Amino acid sequence: MATRPEQDPSVESGVVIRAWSSRRRAGTWRQRGRGWSPGLRGAGRPGPGAAGHEAHGCTLSPVAIGDKDLIPVAAIAGTYGFFAVPPGDLCCRMGVDLRLFRFFVAIIDHGGVTRAAEALYVAQPSVSQALRTLEQRLGVSLFERVGRGLQLTDAGRELEVRARSVLAEVEEARARVDRVARLDAGRLTVAATSTLAIHPLGPWVKRLLDAHPGLQVHVSEPGSVPAVLTEIGDGAAEIGLVELPVHKASLETVELEQEELVIAAGPGLAAGLPDPLPRALVPDLPSGVLARVPGGRTASERTMAEVLGEPRVRSAQRQLLWDLVGQDVLVTFVSRAVAERLLPDAELRSLDPPVFRRIGLAHRPEPPAPAARALLEIALSPRTRRPRRGAPPATPSGDPTPDRP
């Protein structure tokens, strides 16, 4: 079992120290603030003659070391990376940062401390001190002087392999992060309600992928504005496209545009209907609406319900309503932008007075990730934010004039 490690002020908060065998976990301790608290603990037993291992000054009971056992591992998290060491002279006494590894490898590559310092553009005493620090923390000599040069000891040769591996993995991780920051890779998760996933999100995603082919975009449709906001708040989505207003103090919203909602009808039902269509005539038309979803209605859905009256068809599937429009069975409300793309054969009628919905993006208050920021820039660009036909005048506060049935 792991003995409780002594407090070490030099270790950053959150560092995790683990010792492993092939059979079971010997012990885990996590530093919280200035003290230590136990993590997951197993029942590893010390092997005969095995010495205790230290990890950055914190003693862990050794695990059984046999021919079939894996070597102990000290996993130093956070800025320390991961480092595996074998039993023997080079045991689990690791408390090194990447700078010490880089200086150590530079001494090997350049044949000495002086040349390593020149290659690293640092003072020679800094490299010498780094080497002494590394040897003190490991409790071994890494070099021995032969003539006027330095030669690796057995422990130094063992460390070289691991140090180069650690530095290579760090460079690979940095390269991957850089690719995400440059939008050459990465993933963006967007939550959107109903037809907003078709428009305006569809054109935005196309522009985003055209500019950054290495990105992946995942779009979810939770079904209601509250569900979209929940996904954003829980971290399941980075950004959400919703109808405004929303009431979620923990999230920020950006209003983008006002989108017109129109009546879509087949040729037969549309015959003789004026354009714009007075609201008073709409209740006389056979209509279809989406079935209610948990979370309540949006402002535009409440307006549409008042205008339509009692519908003939309620459906959970929007596609069914559109199919019935095409068969001249009923009329339904739809975004003009969506209807122009997906219902090319339908007749569209604006209402008098018109119905609009306010479209916006919701996100968490912290700065967005690079891919989310790129989508925000596309959504807010002048090319994207063009006024809709018949858009309502803005109030002095910048809000659109409220719809009135």
N, C-alpha and C positions, 0 to 999 in steps of 0.2 A: 504494500500500500504506500501511497505517496505521503511523505512527511510534509508538514506545512512549510512552505518556503519562507525565508526571512524577507522582510520588506526591503526593497532595493529602490531608493529614490531615483536612480539613474535610468530606470526602465520606464518607458512611456506608458500612460494609462491605456489599458485594453490589450496589452501584450499577453499572449497565451503561451504557456510552456507545457509541452507534452513529452512523455517518454512512452515508447511503444515497444511491444514485442509482437511476434507472430501469433501469440496466443490470446493476449488480452491487454487492455490498457492499464498501465501502471498508475497513472494519476494525471490529473489536469488541475492547474490552478490559474486563475485569471486575476490580474491586478485591477482593482477598482479604486480609483483615486490614489491614495497613499497607502492602501493596505491590500491584502490578498483575500480572495474568497474561493472556496473550492468549486470546481466544475464537475464534469462527469468523472467518476472514480471507479476503478476496477479492483481486482484482488490479485494483482501480479505479485509474485513472491521473489525475494532476492535469491539469486543463485549462489552456490557455495563459492566463497572467495571473491565474489564480485564486489567491486568498490562502488561507493556512492557517486552519482553523477551530479554535476552542477550545471545549471543553465542561468547564466547572467547572475551568478551569486546566489541562486536559489536551489537548495538541495532537493533532489528527487531520489526516492529509494530506487535502487537498480532493479532491473527485471532479469529473469533467468536468461542466461546466455548459453546456448548450446549449438551444436552443429546445425540443427534444423530451425533455429530461431533467426528471425530477422534482426538486423542491427538496431540499436536504440536510435530514436530520432528526436531531436530537439526542434520543434516547429516554432520559430520565432515570428510572430505575425506582425502586421502593420508594416512599418518601414524596414523591418529586419528580413523579410522574405522567409524562405524555408531552407534548412540546412540539415543534411544527414551525415552522421559521423559514425565510424565503426568503434567497437570496444577496444580497449587497450590504452596506449599512450594518448591517443586523441579521442577523448571521451566527450560527453555531452556538456562541455563547459563553453557554451556559445553565448555571446552577448555582443555580436559584431554588427556594424551597419555596413551598408554597401560601399561607403567610402574606404573603409579598411580593406575590403576585398579588392577594390580597384587599385589601391596603392600596392597591395601585395602582388597582384598579377603584373603590374607595371614594373616592379622591381625584377621579376623573373624575365619579362619580355625585353627589358632594356639593359639587363646585365648588371644592375647595381642601383643603389639609392640615388646617387647623383644624377645619372642619366634618366632615371624614372622621374625625378623631380623636374628635370628640364622638359621631358615629354608631357608632363601633366601641368606645366606652367605654375608650379608651386615651389615654395622654398624647400631646400633640402631638409632642414630641421623638421618640417611638417611631415615629410615622408618617413624620416627616422622615428619620430614620435608615434606615427601610426603603426609602424612595424612593432615597436615596443609594446604598444597597447594591445595589438592583436596577440602577440606572444604571451603577454600577461594574462589576458582573458582565457586563452586556451591552456595556459600552464605548460607550454612546450616551446622549444626552440624551432623555428621554421627554417633558418639558414645557419650554415657554419662557414667560417672564413677559411678559404683555401688559397694560400698565397695572397695575391692582391684582389681576389675576387670572392664572390659569395656562391655557395652551393647549397641546394635544398637538402634538408634532412629528410628522413623517411616520413616524418609527420608533415613536413612542408610539401612533399610530393603528393601525399594523400589529400592535403587541403587544396592544392592547386586544382585537382580534378573537380572537386566540389565547388570551389570558388568560380572557376570558369563556367561551370554549369549554371550556377546561380546568376552570374552576370549576363549570361546569354538569355536566360529566361526573363530577366528584368528588361533587357533590350527588346525582346519579343513582345513583352507586355506593353512597353512604351510605344512600340511601333503600332500595335493594335489600337491603343488608345488614341494615338495620333491619327490613325485612319478614321476612327469614329469622329474625332474633332473636326477633321477635314471633310466629313460626310462621304468618305470613300467606302465606308462600311457603317454598320449599326442598324438599329431597328426603331421605328416610331410606332407607338400604339395610340390609336385615335378612337374615341367613342362618339357615336353620332346617333341622333334620333331619326327614325322614319326616312323620309325622302331627302333629308339633309345629307345622307350618305351618298346620294346620287348627285345632287346639286345643292350647295356649291362645292362639296368636298371632292367630288370626282375630278373636276378640272384642276383643282389645287394639287391633288395627288399626282396627276399626270405631269404638271409642271415640275413638281418636286423630283419625280423619278427621271424626267428628261434631263434635269440639271445634275442629278446625283444617282447614276445607275446602280451604284453599289448598295444603296439603301434598301431596307425591307420595310414595308408599311403594313401594319395589321389594323384592321378596322372592325370594331365590334358595334352591335346595335342592341343596347340593353333594353330598349322598349319604351322608356319614358325619360323625361328630363331628370327626375330625382335619381333614377338608376344610373344615368350618365354621370351625374355629380358624385355619386357614391364611388363609381369606378375611378374617377379622378382622385378623390380624396383618399381612397385605399391604395393608390399607386398602380392599379391594374391598367390604367390609361394615363398617358402624359397630358393629353389635351382632349377637350370635348367640344363638339359642335351642337349648339342647343338653341332653342327659341328663348328669347329674353322677354320679360325679366326673370331672373332666378334669385333665390334667396338662400345663399350659402356663404356665411361670413368668412369661412376659412378658404374660399376660392376667389380668384379674381376673374373678371369677365371683360371682354373687349367687344363692343358692338361693331358689326361689319356693314350691314345693309338692311333695308326693308324689302322684303320679297312679296310680290303680289300673289294672292290666292284667287283662282278663277274657277268658274263652273265649266267642267268638261262634259260634253254631250255628244251622242252620235248624230248623224245627219238628220234622222227623222225627228228626234226630240228637239234638235236645235233649230229646225225650220220655223221661221217666223219669230224667233226670239230676238229682241233688240240687243244691240251691243253699244253701250253697257246695258246690263240687265237690271231693272229696278229690283231691289231686295223684296219688295212686296209680292212679286210674281214667283219667287223661288219655291215657297211652300206648296204650290200647286203642281210642281214637277215631281215625278218619282225619283227618289234619291237613295243613295247608299253612303254609309259612313263606316269608318273603322270602329270596331268594338272597343269599349273603354279598356284602358290598361291601368294597373295600379299606379298610384302617384298623383292622380288628379289631372284635370285638363289644363292645357296651356291657354293663354289669352286668345289666340286665334281659334283654338278648338271650341272655346265657349262662344265666340262670335259665330262660328259656322253652325253650331247647334241651334242658336237662336234664329239664324236665317233660314235653315233648312226645314225646321219643324220636325214632324215625325217621319223618320226614314223608312223605306220599304225593306232595306237590306242592311244588316249589321254584319261585318266580317272582320275576323282577325287578320285576314290576308288582303293586303292592298291590291295585289295582282288580280284577285277575283273581281274587285270593284272595277278595275280598269278593263277587264275582259267584258264585263256586263255593259260598260259604257260603249265599247266597240260593237256590241250586239244591239245597241239602241234600246236596252232594257231600262236604264236609269242614268241619272246624272250624278256627279260627285265633285267635291272640291279638290283641287290639286294646285300645286305651285305652277305658275306659268312656265318657269324655266324647265321644270321636270316634264310637264306636258309637251312642250315643244320638242323635247328629246325622245320621250318614250311613247307619246300618244299622237303621232303625226297625223292620223286620220280623224282625230276628234275635233269638234268645233269648240272653240274657247270663247267664253263670255266674261268680261269684267263685270263687277257689280257696281251699282250706283246707290249709295257711295261705295267706293272700293274697299276691299279687305286686304290688309297687309299683316305680315308677321315680321318681327324683329329678330335677326339672326346674329349670333355672337359666338365667340370662342371662350371657353372656361378653362382655367389652368390653376395649378397650385401657385402660391405667391413667390416661391423661390425662383431664381433664374432658370428658364427652361433649358433642357439639353439641346445640343446643336441641331439635331434633326427637328425637334419641336420648334425651335427658334426659326429655322428656315421655313417651316410651314406657316408660322405666324407672319413672317415677312411677305410671303406670297399672298396670304389672305389680306394683308393690309396695304398691298401695293396699289397704286393708282390704276394699273391695268385691270386689277381684280375688282376694285371698289367702284364700279361704274354705276350710275343711278339707274334704277328700274323705271320702266315706263309708268307714268302716273304715280310716282312715289309721293307719299303724303308730305306736306310741309312740316318742317321741324318746329317744335316749340322753342321758346327762349332757352330752355335748359339743354336743348340738343336732342330731346326725345321726339319721336314722331307723334303727330296728332293721333290721339286714341281713336280706334274704330268705334263707330256707334251703329248699332243695328237699326 
